[in-house]
Amino acid sequence: MSFGLLLPAALAALTALLLPLAIHLARRSEQRPTPFAALRWLRHKPRPRHRIRFDEWPLLLLRLLLLALLALWLAQPVLFGARAENTWIVAAPGVDVAQVRAAATDDGEPRWLAPGFPPLSQPPPQAPLPLASLLRQLDAELPAHTALTVFVPERIDGADGGLPLLSRAVDWRVLPGAMPAHESRPDEPPSLVVRHAEDRAPALRYLHAAVQAWRSDGAGEADAIDTAAETVPLPEDAHHLAWLASGPLPDEVRHWIDAGGVALVDADTELGPEPAMPVVWRDAEGAALAEGAAAGRGRIVRLTRPLSPASMPQLLEPDFPERLRDLLEPPPPSPARAYAAHYTPETGGAAYPQPPRDLQPWWALLIVLVLLAERWLATARRRGEAP
């Protein structure tokens, strides 16, 4: 480990060290001459040479130290070269925790191979995980000399096209089990509830056609779509809503979305404080057609154009029904399963430089302690005239 400064130009503040020196020289105890008649006839002697003298050395040194620490704090002190732990042990979800603890005889607390790398004492994550990406992230964050042991089940998910290329050799241990698989989209098409303003009625034909195309046999379309005016309350069993009306989104609809509903809203619908909504549907030229984002436990998808062929020619394309379903029920990511025995990471990747450890919080604590010591010494009763 080595000490360093991220902003060495701030050391120019060390010139402030002249301030305490000047104060102690200017305000030291002064000697004023007093006329005394009995001494006027004594032979005149040359005055002793004046010497620079500092009073109260401990207080002066504390003040100099305080200013030096402040200058170094402004220069952002850091510590390069993090302390390397002996071994890092991680386990992918799907392995037996007891087997991992029994096999982990090396030093180090076992952790889950999951976002944040939580301790193994916490419940295992149930959501599908990008195992390959997590391995690369862990390899980049660990110091170069830290050993890595990974426990994986026999069948893993979250693999990508190639074997992970890491900067260190990995102790790859395979245990019985399987990782949680991605949930598949239900085969049954969703039912759609439509609430619309009167001027949006021409757009209903395209929604009816899409819902009918979801059912290969064409039966049950009447039960699969519920259209009514915007003032009609939503059914209790509604899960997917198309809101075609301008103006603010009603509070009851917002609460329904927060409780887990999925809503496709009109381009002129006002959502209040604008959330960050990434684009989820583009046309062939890359222009945005729909934006989507999570809202509470539900999801909002907002169209960027009116539902009319003049503004959105995609309504007339044969893949519009599938596009609409993808907006309401995003397809799960493609499964990336592999046998763990055939997915052992390779070595030879570039080692990532470790970020320096920030020392400013500890430096600030040291400055406070020195300041308290300086104030205690400056206000002590046993002192004479304070400089």
C-alpha positions as CSV (number, residue, x, y, z in Angstrom):
1,M,0.0,0.0,0.0
2,S,1.2,3.5,-0.8
3,F,0.0,7.0,0.1
4,G,-1.0,9.4,-2.7
5,L,-2.8,12.6,-3.4
6,L,-5.5,13.0,-6.1
7,L,-5.2,16.8,-6.1
8,P,-1.6,17.7,-5.3
9,A,-2.2,21.3,-6.5
10,A,-4.1,21.9,-3.3
11,L,-0.8,21.7,-1.4
12,A,-0.4,25.4,-2.3
13,A,-2.5,26.0,0.8
14,L,0.6,25.1,2.8
15,T,1.6,28.7,2.4
16,A,-1.0,29.4,5.2
17,L,1.6,28.0,7.6
18,L,3.1,31.5,7.6
19,L,0.0,32.9,9.3
20,P,0.6,31.3,12.8
21,L,4.3,32.3,12.6
22,A,3.3,35.9,11.9
23,I,0.7,35.9,14.7
24,H,3.1,34.5,17.3
25,L,5.8,37.0,16.3
26,A,3.5,40.0,16.3
27,R,1.6,39.2,19.5
28,R,4.3,37.9,21.7
29,S,4.9,39.6,25.0
30,E,6.2,43.1,24.3
31,Q,8.8,44.9,26.5
32,R,8.1,48.7,26.8
33,P,10.9,50.9,28.2
34,T,10.1,52.8,31.4
35,P,12.1,56.0,32.3
36,F,14.0,55.7,35.6
37,A,15.8,58.8,36.9
38,A,18.5,56.9,38.9
39,L,19.8,55.2,35.8
40,R,20.2,58.2,33.6
41,W,23.9,58.8,34.6
42,L,25.0,55.3,34.0
43,R,27.3,54.7,31.2
44,H,25.5,53.9,28.0
45,K,25.9,50.4,26.7
46,P,24.9,49.0,23.4
47,R,21.6,47.2,23.3
48,P,21.7,43.5,23.0
49,R,21.1,42.2,19.5
50,H,17.4,41.4,18.9
51,R,16.7,37.8,18.3
52,I,13.6,36.2,16.8
53,R,11.8,34.3,19.6
54,F,8.6,32.3,19.5
55,D,6.5,32.0,22.6
56,E,4.4,28.9,23.5
57,W,5.9,26.3,21.2
58,P,3.3,23.6,21.9
59,L,0.5,25.9,20.7
60,L,2.4,27.1,17.7
61,L,3.2,23.5,16.6
62,L,-0.4,22.5,17.0
63,R,-1.6,25.3,14.8
64,L,1.0,24.6,12.2
65,L,0.0,20.9,12.2
66,L,-3.7,21.9,11.9
67,L,-3.1,24.0,8.8
68,A,-0.9,21.3,7.3
69,L,-3.6,18.7,7.8
70,L,-6.2,21.0,6.2
71,A,-4.0,21.5,3.2
72,L,-3.5,17.7,2.8
73,W,-7.2,17.1,3.2
74,L,-7.9,19.5,0.3
75,A,-5.4,17.5,-1.7
76,Q,-7.7,14.4,-1.3
77,P,-5.4,11.8,0.3
78,V,-5.9,8.2,-0.8
79,L,-4.3,4.9,-0.2
80,F,-3.3,2.9,-3.3
81,G,-3.1,-0.9,-3.1
82,A,-6.0,-2.3,-1.1
83,R,-5.2,-4.9,1.4
84,A,-5.7,-8.3,-0.3
85,E,-7.8,-10.9,1.5
86,N,-6.5,-14.5,1.5
87,T,-9.5,-16.0,-0.2
88,W,-12.9,-15.0,-1.5
89,I,-15.6,-17.7,-1.5
90,V,-18.8,-17.3,-3.4
91,A,-21.6,-19.7,-4.2
92,A,-24.2,-19.5,-6.9
93,P,-27.9,-20.0,-5.9
94,G,-29.0,-23.6,-6.2
95,V,-26.2,-25.2,-4.2
96,D,-26.6,-26.6,-0.7
97,V,-25.4,-24.0,1.9
98,A,-24.3,-26.7,4.3
99,Q,-22.1,-28.3,1.7
100,V,-20.5,-24.9,0.9
101,R,-19.7,-24.2,4.5
102,A,-18.3,-27.7,5.0
103,A,-16.1,-27.4,1.9
104,A,-15.0,-23.9,2.6
105,T,-12.1,-24.6,4.9
106,D,-10.1,-21.5,3.8
107,D,-10.3,-18.1,5.5
108,G,-13.0,-15.8,4.3
109,E,-16.8,-15.5,4.8
110,P,-18.7,-17.3,2.0
111,R,-21.0,-15.0,-0.1
112,W,-23.7,-15.4,-2.7
113,L,-22.7,-14.9,-6.3
114,A,-25.4,-12.2,-6.7
115,P,-25.6,-8.5,-7.0
116,G,-23.9,-6.9,-4.0
117,F,-22.4,-10.3,-3.1
118,P,-24.4,-10.6,0.1
119,P,-23.2,-13.0,2.9
120,L,-24.2,-16.7,2.7
121,S,-26.2,-16.2,5.9
122,Q,-28.8,-14.3,4.0
123,P,-31.6,-16.1,2.1
124,P,-30.5,-17.1,-1.4
125,P,-31.7,-14.8,-4.2
126,Q,-34.6,-16.4,-6.2
127,A,-34.5,-14.2,-9.3
128,P,-32.5,-15.4,-12.3
129,L,-28.9,-14.0,-12.3
130,P,-26.4,-13.2,-15.0
131,L,-23.7,-15.5,-13.7
132,A,-21.1,-14.7,-16.3
133,S,-21.4,-11.0,-15.7
134,L,-21.2,-11.4,-12.0
135,L,-18.0,-13.4,-12.3
136,R,-16.4,-10.7,-14.4
137,Q,-17.5,-8.0,-12.0
138,L,-16.1,-9.9,-9.0
139,D,-12.8,-10.5,-10.8
140,A,-12.5,-6.7,-11.6
141,E,-13.3,-5.6,-8.0
142,L,-11.0,-8.0,-6.2
143,P,-7.3,-7.3,-5.6
144,A,-5.0,-9.1,-8.0
145,H,-3.5,-11.5,-5.3
146,T,-6.8,-12.5,-3.8
147,A,-7.7,-16.2,-4.4
148,L,-11.2,-16.9,-5.6
149,T,-13.3,-20.0,-5.0
150,V,-16.6,-20.5,-6.7
151,F,-19.2,-23.1,-5.8
152,V,-21.8,-23.7,-8.6
153,P,-24.6,-26.3,-9.1
154,E,-24.4,-28.9,-11.8
155,R,-26.7,-26.9,-14.1
156,I,-26.2,-23.1,-14.2
157,D,-28.2,-20.3,-15.8
158,G,-27.0,-16.9,-16.8
159,A,-24.2,-18.1,-19.0
160,D,-23.2,-16.3,-22.2
161,G,-21.7,-17.2,-25.5
162,G,-18.1,-17.9,-24.3
163,L,-16.3,-19.1,-21.3
164,P,-15.6,-16.3,-18.8
165,L,-12.0,-14.9,-19.2
166,L,-10.7,-13.8,-15.8
167,S,-7.5,-12.3,-14.6
168,R,-7.0,-15.0,-12.0
169,A,-7.2,-18.8,-11.6
170,V,-10.5,-19.8,-10.1
171,D,-11.1,-22.8,-7.9
172,W,-14.3,-24.0,-9.7
173,R,-16.2,-26.5,-7.5
174,V,-19.3,-28.2,-8.8
175,L,-22.0,-29.4,-6.3
176,P,-25.4,-31.1,-7.0
177,G,-28.3,-28.7,-7.8
178,A,-29.5,-26.3,-10.4
179,M,-29.9,-22.5,-10.5
180,P,-33.3,-20.9,-10.6
181,A,-34.5,-20.7,-14.2
182,H,-36.1,-17.8,-15.9
183,E,-39.9,-17.6,-15.7
184,S,-41.5,-18.1,-19.1
185,R,-44.3,-16.0,-20.3
186,P,-47.7,-17.6,-19.9
187,D,-49.2,-19.3,-23.0
188,E,-52.6,-17.8,-22.3
189,P,-52.8,-14.3,-23.9
190,P,-53.7,-11.5,-21.6
191,S,-57.1,-9.9,-21.3
192,L,-57.2,-6.2,-22.0
193,V,-59.3,-3.5,-20.4
194,V,-59.7,-0.3,-22.4
195,R,-60.9,3.0,-21.0
196,H,-61.1,5.8,-23.6
197,A,-62.3,9.3,-24.3
198,E,-64.9,9.8,-26.9
199,D,-62.4,11.2,-29.4
200,R,-60.2,8.1,-29.1
201,A,-62.9,5.7,-30.2
202,P,-61.4,5.2,-33.7
203,A,-58.3,3.6,-32.2
204,L,-60.4,0.8,-30.6
205,R,-60.5,-1.2,-33.9
206,Y,-56.8,-1.7,-33.8
207,L,-56.8,-3.0,-30.2
208,H,-59.7,-5.3,-31.0
209,A,-57.8,-6.7,-34.0
210,A,-54.7,-7.2,-31.9
211,V,-56.5,-9.0,-29.1
212,Q,-58.2,-11.3,-31.7
213,A,-54.9,-12.1,-33.3
214,W,-53.5,-13.2,-29.9
215,R,-56.0,-16.1,-30.0
216,S,-55.2,-18.5,-32.9
217,D,-58.7,-19.9,-33.0
218,G,-60.3,-16.5,-32.9
219,A,-62.6,-17.5,-30.1
220,G,-63.2,-15.7,-26.8
221,E,-62.3,-12.3,-28.1
222,A,-65.4,-10.7,-26.6
223,D,-64.3,-11.9,-23.1
224,A,-60.6,-10.9,-23.7
225,I,-61.3,-7.2,-24.2
226,D,-63.4,-4.8,-22.1
227,T,-64.0,-1.4,-23.6
228,A,-65.8,1.5,-21.9
229,A,-65.6,5.2,-21.4
230,E,-62.9,6.6,-19.2
231,T,-65.4,7.3,-16.3
232,V,-66.2,3.6,-15.9
233,P,-64.4,1.9,-13.0
234,L,-61.9,-0.8,-13.7
235,P,-62.9,-4.5,-13.1
236,E,-61.5,-6.0,-9.9
237,D,-59.7,-8.7,-11.9
238,A,-58.0,-6.3,-14.4
239,H,-54.3,-6.8,-15.0
240,H,-53.7,-5.0,-18.3
241,L,-55.2,-1.6,-19.1
242,A,-55.1,0.6,-22.2
243,W,-55.8,4.2,-21.2
244,L,-56.7,6.3,-24.2
245,A,-57.4,9.8,-22.9
246,S,-55.7,13.1,-22.6
247,G,-55.1,15.0,-19.4
248,P,-53.9,13.8,-16.0
249,L,-53.9,10.1,-15.2
250,P,-56.7,9.6,-12.5
251,D,-55.5,8.8,-9.0
252,E,-57.5,5.6,-8.9
253,V,-55.7,4.4,-12.0
254,R,-52.3,5.4,-10.5
255,H,-53.1,3.4,-7.4
256,W,-54.1,0.4,-9.5
257,I,-50.8,0.5,-11.3
258,D,-48.8,0.9,-8.0
259,A,-50.6,-2.2,-6.8
260,G,-49.3,-4.3,-9.7
261,G,-51.2,-3.4,-12.8
262,V,-49.7,-2.8,-16.3
263,A,-51.0,0.2,-18.2
264,L,-50.6,1.3,-21.8
265,V,-51.3,5.1,-21.7
266,D,-52.0,7.6,-24.5
267,A,-49.3,9.9,-25.8
268,D,-51.3,12.9,-24.4
269,T,-51.8,11.4,-20.9
270,E,-50.1,13.4,-18.2
271,L,-48.2,11.3,-15.6
272,G,-47.4,14.1,-13.2
273,P,-43.7,14.2,-12.3
274,E,-42.0,12.8,-15.3
275,P,-40.3,9.5,-14.5
276,A,-37.2,8.3,-16.3
277,M,-38.7,6.1,-19.0
278,P,-36.4,4.3,-21.4
279,V,-37.6,3.5,-24.9
280,V,-39.1,0.0,-25.2
281,W,-40.3,0.2,-28.9
282,R,-38.7,1.8,-31.9
283,D,-39.6,2.0,-35.5
284,A,-37.4,0.8,-38.4
285,E,-35.6,4.2,-38.4
286,G,-34.9,4.2,-34.7
287,A,-37.5,6.7,-33.6
288,A,-39.2,6.0,-30.3
289,L,-42.8,4.6,-30.4
290,A,-43.2,3.7,-26.7
291,E,-41.5,4.3,-23.4
292,G,-41.8,2.1,-20.3
293,A,-40.8,2.1,-16.7
294,A,-41.7,0.5,-13.4
295,A,-44.2,2.2,-11.1
296,G,-44.6,0.7,-7.7
297,R,-45.3,-3.0,-8.2
298,G,-46.7,-2.3,-11.7
299,R,-45.5,-0.8,-14.9
300,I,-46.4,2.1,-17.2
301,V,-45.9,2.1,-21.0
302,R,-46.6,5.4,-22.7
303,L,-47.0,5.8,-26.4
304,T,-45.2,8.6,-28.1
305,R,-47.7,8.9,-31.0
306,P,-51.5,8.7,-31.3
307,L,-53.0,5.3,-32.1
308,S,-53.8,6.1,-35.8
309,P,-52.3,4.9,-39.0
310,A,-51.4,8.4,-40.0
311,S,-49.2,8.9,-37.0
312,M,-48.2,5.3,-36.4
313,P,-48.2,3.2,-39.6
314,Q,-47.0,0.2,-37.5
315,L,-50.7,-0.4,-36.6
316,L,-51.2,-1.8,-40.0
317,E,-48.2,-4.1,-40.0
318,P,-48.8,-7.8,-39.4
319,D,-46.5,-7.9,-36.3
320,F,-48.4,-5.2,-34.4
321,P,-50.3,-7.7,-32.2
322,E,-47.1,-9.3,-31.1
323,R,-45.5,-5.9,-30.5
324,L,-48.5,-4.9,-28.3
325,R,-48.3,-8.0,-26.3
326,D,-44.6,-7.5,-25.7
327,L,-45.4,-4.1,-24.3
328,L,-47.9,-5.5,-21.9
329,E,-46.0,-8.7,-21.1
330,P,-42.3,-8.3,-21.9
331,P,-40.8,-11.6,-22.9
332,P,-38.3,-13.1,-20.5
333,P,-34.7,-13.1,-21.5
334,S,-33.5,-16.1,-23.4
335,P,-32.3,-18.9,-21.2
336,A,-28.5,-19.4,-21.1
337,R,-28.1,-22.7,-19.4
338,A,-25.0,-24.8,-19.4
339,Y,-23.4,-27.7,-17.4
340,A,-21.1,-26.2,-14.8
341,A,-18.4,-28.8,-15.5
342,H,-18.1,-27.4,-19.1
343,Y,-18.2,-23.7,-18.0
344,T,-14.9,-23.5,-16.0
345,P,-13.6,-19.9,-16.4
346,E,-10.3,-19.4,-18.3
347,T,-7.4,-17.3,-17.2
348,G,-5.3,-14.8,-19.0
349,G,-7.6,-11.8,-18.8
350,A,-6.3,-8.3,-18.0
351,A,-6.1,-7.4,-14.3
352,Y,-8.1,-4.3,-13.5
353,P,-6.4,-1.5,-11.4
354,Q,-8.0,-1.2,-8.0
355,P,-9.6,2.1,-7.0
356,P,-7.7,3.9,-4.3
357,R,-9.1,4.0,-0.8
358,D,-10.4,7.4,0.2
359,L,-8.8,8.8,3.4
360,Q,-10.6,12.1,3.6
361,P,-13.1,10.9,6.2
362,W,-10.3,9.6,8.5
363,W,-8.3,12.8,7.8
364,A,-11.3,14.9,8.8
365,L,-11.5,13.1,12.1
366,L,-7.8,13.7,12.7
367,I,-8.3,17.4,11.9
368,V,-11.1,17.6,14.5
369,L,-8.9,16.0,17.2
370,V,-6.1,18.4,16.5
371,L,-8.5,21.3,16.6
372,L,-9.9,20.2,19.9
373,A,-6.3,19.9,21.3
374,E,-5.5,23.4,20.0
375,R,-8.6,25.0,21.5
376,W,-7.9,23.3,24.9
377,L,-4.3,24.5,24.9
378,A,-5.3,28.0,23.7
379,T,-7.9,28.5,26.4
380,A,-6.1,26.9,29.4
381,R,-6.2,29.1,32.5
382,R,-2.5,28.5,33.3
383,R,-1.5,30.3,30.1
384,G,-0.5,33.9,30.1
385,E,-1.3,36.3,27.4
386,A,-2.6,34.3,24.4
387,P,-1.0,34.9,21.1
